[in-house]
Amino acid sequence: MSTDENDTAEDSSASPRTRSVDVVVVGAGTSGCYAAATIANAGYDVTIVERKPEEEAGHIACGDALKGADAFPEAIPKSKIEPAFTNTEVDHGRFEIPQEDTVLDIPVPGELAVIDRWEYGRLIIEGAEEAGADLHYDTVVQDVKQDDDGTVTGIVAKHDGEVVEYDADIVIDGAGSLSLLQDKVDFSDATFDTNVSYQHFSSAYREVVEVPEPVEWSDALVFKPAEVAAGYVWYFPRTETEINAGLGFQMTEEPMKLVDDLKKDLRERPEFEGAEVIDKLGAALPTRRPYDSATAPGYMAVGDAAAHVNPTTGGGIAGAAYAGKYAGEQAAIALDAGDVSEELLWRYNQRVMDHFGGRYASLDVYNILSTAVDVDDLMGLIASIPGEKLAEALYSGTTSFGPVLLAQTAASSYGHWSQIYEFFKIKRLADELLAHYGRYPSRPSALEGWQVERDRIMDDIYELTGADPKY
Ligand SMILES: Cc1cc2nc3c(=O)[nH]c(=O)nc-3n(C[C@H](O)[C@H](O)[C@H](O)COP(=O)(O)OP(=O)(O)OC[C@H]3O[C@@H](n4cnc5c(N)ncnc54)[C@H](O)[C@@H]3O)c2cc1C
């Protein structure tokens, strides 16, 4: 049970108020809510601390496209979040390539919904509470507590100007991109991945816009390359008349003037004439491979805090939900065993890599490629590849070409043959990388050896693409 040692104390002079819980989860986003619901369902005492006030919680900068909703973890029942699915008719991506005067329709595999993101955010918080998690709003985490042996034992936060400490057997960091907790934990005795730089992130901004007339493409996610290679503009229809319009770029590129560039694009599209902006938000998101390890003794990072995002699409909701589930289940196992060491938490890393981490790491190869090529060349190449093959490449990280398709592609891609040849060599290395992630180690002590071989494959990728090393 949770305790609140100084809650009723008359003497507020010295020691801060201290609460004790089994698990404290930082952040009431997707990863935090799914982790907390999983832990509460297992019968443990869990508190989510969220820096935002209750009215603002769940309001997250997002493109609002939710992929794989049909197979979301059950810790929060699907029926709970379904009311936020405002458009379930989307079945393809519409790839606009002005440089080639081309529009490509690319099927989106699996179930996809465009959602009212804030409503979804509120519903998952409710779902976590219904599972038994406590929510503490207006609580900004500022530091972590750590034993001499490196085990994380809690957090220090500020609520209403007062310092509040939370002692916990396990801390789950769901604080999103550039999580402050990771600046505070001393990871020197852990495998936790600290090879992280701002260039691994994208800066993104979106507006929710109401248009006077229904758009023609309400069954499509519309993508358009930005003027920089590793950037794109998107239009995702929440309904026929409510559009999530946004754009983002990898921070290795010349910064885009996000607000102005979006305004310019909106002005150029007749369907946005007379449109009204009803919400705006911007944020950073990781567009890199997942952290090699997201564990330390007594500590696991989930979702954006561990780069669980598809680095080619920026889709991170599904990864966050699953990371939350896996971390929550591993937390319950560790609590049952009375052992929060990295050896015991390690299985969490394995499940992430096995489910989507390896795939996202191999997709990152195409992200690296995009920073090293001219945007017009890249668009010419994309325009020449059959749509269904692009879809496979975008979502599964690999694709195969039969002889007939190969011949068709060769015919339609005249002028891009040398790039296609380079692309195939890169694809082979991306496949090799994926296979290597399939051999992700089963214990922390084997991580270093595994990383040496992975880095060798990455060196070949940098050499072939001519890109600057990303890690
Ligand atoms: C512009 C944009 C568009 C995107 N579009 C899509 C899309 O269309 N589809 C998709 O699947 N993904 C999209 N993503 C990515 C997706 O939004 C994230 O991957 C996902 O929200 C990650 O969830 P999370 O729980 O890890 O982190 P978050 O949702 O960021 O939640 C983190 C929470 O932690 C809280 N917090 C942070 N620091 C502290 C602190 N110190 N103390 C207390 N609380 C703290 C925050 O207030 C927040 O509530 C987009 C991202 C951006 C920026």
The ligand as an SDF file (V2000), in Angstrom:
LIG
                    3D

 53 58  0  0  0  0  0  0  0  0999 V2000
    4.1230   16.9640  -34.0370 C   0  0  0  0  0  0  0  0  0  0  0  0
    4.1250   15.4780  -33.7610 C   0  0  0  0  0  0  0  0  0  0  0  0
    3.3310   14.6370  -34.5400 C   0  0  0  0  0  0  0  0  0  0  0  0
    3.2650   13.2570  -34.2770 C   0  0  0  0  0  0  0  0  0  0  0  0
    2.4110   12.4880  -35.0100 N   0  0  0  0  0  0  0  0  0  0  0  0
    2.2160   11.1940  -34.6730 C   0  0  0  0  0  0  0  0  0  0  0  0
    1.2160   10.4020  -35.3370 C   0  0  0  0  0  0  0  0  0  0  0  0
    0.4860   10.8700  -36.2020 O   0  0  0  0  0  0  0  0  0  0  0  0
    1.0800    9.1050  -34.9550 N   0  0  0  0  0  0  0  0  0  0  0  0
    1.8490    8.5410  -33.9700 C   0  0  0  0  0  0  0  0  0  0  0  0
    1.6820    7.3360  -33.6840 O   0  0  0  0  0  0  0  0  0  0  0  0
    2.7820    9.2660  -33.3250 N   0  0  0  0  0  0  0  0  0  0  0  0
    2.9800   10.5840  -33.6340 C   0  0  0  0  0  0  0  0  0  0  0  0
    3.9080   11.3370  -32.9530 N   0  0  0  0  0  0  0  0  0  0  0  0
    4.6980   10.7020  -31.8890 C   0  0  0  0  0  0  0  0  0  0  0  0
    3.8510   10.4430  -30.6420 C   0  0  0  0  0  0  0  0  0  0  0  0
    3.1480   11.6160  -30.2960 O   0  0  0  0  0  0  0  0  0  0  0  0
    4.7620   10.0130  -29.4860 C   0  0  0  0  0  0  0  0  0  0  0  0
    5.6290    8.9910  -29.9370 O   0  0  0  0  0  0  0  0  0  0  0  0
    3.9500    9.4910  -28.2960 C   0  0  0  0  0  0  0  0  0  0  0  0
    3.0780   10.4890  -27.8330 O   0  0  0  0  0  0  0  0  0  0  0  0
    4.9060    9.0750  -27.1820 C   0  0  0  0  0  0  0  0  0  0  0  0
    4.2090    8.8190  -26.0030 O   0  0  0  0  0  0  0  0  0  0  0  0
    4.9590    8.8950  -24.6090 P   0  0  0  0  0  0  0  0  0  0  0  0
    3.9910    8.4510  -23.5770 O   0  0  0  0  0  0  0  0  0  0  0  0
    6.2470    8.1870  -24.6640 O   0  0  0  0  0  0  0  0  0  0  0  0
    5.3410   10.4320  -24.4000 O   0  0  0  0  0  0  0  0  0  0  0  0
    4.3800   11.7110  -24.3230 P   0  0  0  0  0  0  0  0  0  0  0  0
    3.0900   11.4630  -24.9890 O   0  0  0  0  0  0  0  0  0  0  0  0
    5.2150   12.8610  -24.7680 O   0  0  0  0  0  0  0  0  0  0  0  0
    4.0690   11.8610  -22.7630 O   0  0  0  0  0  0  0  0  0  0  0  0
    5.0340   12.3170  -21.8390 C   0  0  0  0  0  0  0  0  0  0  0  0
    4.3180   12.8940  -20.6330 C   0  0  0  0  0  0  0  0  0  0  0  0
    5.2970   13.1520  -19.6170 O   0  0  0  0  0  0  0  0  0  0  0  0
    5.0160   14.4010  -19.0140 C   0  0  0  0  0  0  0  0  0  0  0  0
    6.2810   14.9050  -18.4510 N   0  0  0  0  0  0  0  0  0  0  0  0
    7.4060   15.2470  -19.1370 C   0  0  0  0  0  0  0  0  0  0  0  0
    8.3680   15.6680  -18.2890 N   0  0  0  0  0  0  0  0  0  0  0  0
    7.8480   15.5610  -17.0400 C   0  0  0  0  0  0  0  0  0  0  0  0
    8.3620   15.8640  -15.7390 C   0  0  0  0  0  0  0  0  0  0  0  0
    9.5960   16.3360  -15.5640 N   0  0  0  0  0  0  0  0  0  0  0  0
    7.5530   15.6540  -14.6790 N   0  0  0  0  0  0  0  0  0  0  0  0
    6.2920   15.1610  -14.8390 C   0  0  0  0  0  0  0  0  0  0  0  0
    5.7590   14.8650  -16.0530 N   0  0  0  0  0  0  0  0  0  0  0  0
    6.5250   15.0710  -17.1310 C   0  0  0  0  0  0  0  0  0  0  0  0
    4.4850   15.2430  -20.1740 C   0  0  0  0  0  0  0  0  0  0  0  0
    3.7450   16.3640  -19.7080 O   0  0  0  0  0  0  0  0  0  0  0  0
    3.6350   14.2250  -20.9210 C   0  0  0  0  0  0  0  0  0  0  0  0
    2.3030   14.1950  -20.4470 O   0  0  0  0  0  0  0  0  0  0  0  0
    4.0380   12.7160  -33.2190 C   0  0  0  0  0  0  0  0  0  0  0  0
    4.8640   13.5410  -32.4480 C   0  0  0  0  0  0  0  0  0  0  0  0
    4.9190   14.9060  -32.7130 C   0  0  0  0  0  0  0  0  0  0  0  0
    5.8070   15.7950  -31.8590 C   0  0  0  0  0  0  0  0  0  0  0  0
  1  2  1  0
  2  3  1  0
  2 52  2  0
  3  4  2  0
  4  5  1  0
  4 50  1  0
  5  6  2  0
  6  7  1  0
  6 13  1  0
  7  8  2  0
  7  9  1  0
  9 10  1  0
 10 11  2  0
 10 12  1  0
 12 13  2  0
 13 14  1  0
 14 15  1  0
 14 50  1  0
 15 16  1  0
 16 17  1  0
 16 18  1  0
 18 19  1  0
 18 20  1  0
 20 21  1  0
 20 22  1  0
 22 23  1  0
 23 24  1  0
 24 25  2  0
 24 26  1  0
 24 27  1  0
 27 28  1  0
 28 29  2  0
 28 30  1  0
 28 31  1  0
 31 32  1  0
 32 33  1  0
 33 34  1  0
 33 48  1  0
 34 35  1  0
 35 36  1  0
 35 46  1  0
 36 37  1  0
 36 45  1  0
 37 38  2  0
 38 39  1  0
 39 40  1  0
 39 45  2  0
 40 41  1  0
 40 42  2  0
 42 43  1  0
 43 44  2  0
 44 45  1  0
 46 47  1  0
 46 48  1  0
 48 49  1  0
 50 51  2  0
 51 52  1  0
 52 53  1  0
M  END
$$$$
